Amino acid sequence: MTLRVLLADDHQIVREGLRALIERLPGVEVVGEARDGREAVEAAARTDPDVVVMDLAMPSMNGLEATRRIVAARSGVRVLCLSMRADRDAVLAALDAGASGFLPKECAPDELERALRAVAEGGTYLSPALAGEVVAAYREGRDAGRNRPAQGLTAREREIVQLVAEGWSTKEIAARLGVSAKTVGTHREHIMAKLGVRSIAGLTRWALREGLTS
């Protein structure tokens, strides 16, 4: 059976490089590409991949939010995160979102193949360089960030946080999401209250710290 892979990364050169690597693997086919999280969600519904190779830091909708939506909507799809950011918090956030694996972008091609096949078969794959830190985090009681403030935000609120942090105006966000500017403003007020921040600058710092935007 052919392993069907969807690539999601906002850099075309990265997608082309990944496609060239992956399509050389026996029994593996790249069925689509996406430039941001929103496109990844739509492409996953359209192409029905076995594995989505997902970047975390993408505009408009980040890889964490896209992972949540894909995993929630399509239980058979597995997500393998591939990111420049490879610290403990990033790995825990990805696992929290429903990812089945995590690799740093500087990983070797053979490790990418091992990870793809592992998650496709229903397993979990963490780069050996990251696995020890993740285990240590769980032993410290972090348990995949269960108590992190981000857990209290809805999917729509997380989406708005990212857009605000990326500099979108209230009017632009409203047009993109198909809601009124008043609705966006209300969401923003609720978000800031939940997170305990009092300004757009504070909200942006929080989004950067949580990896919702780069």
Secondary structure, 3 states (H helix, E strand, C coil): CCEEEEEECCCHHHHHHHHHHHCCCCCEEEEEEECCHHHHHHHHHHHCCCEEEECCCCCCCCHHHHHHHHHHHCCCCEEEEEECCCCHHHHHHHHHHCCCEEEECCCCHHHHHHHHHHHHCCCCEECHHHHHHHHHHHHCCCHHHCCCHHHHCCHHHHHHHHHHHCCCCHHHHHHHHCCCHHHHHHHHHHHHHHHCCCCHHHHHHHHHHHCCCC
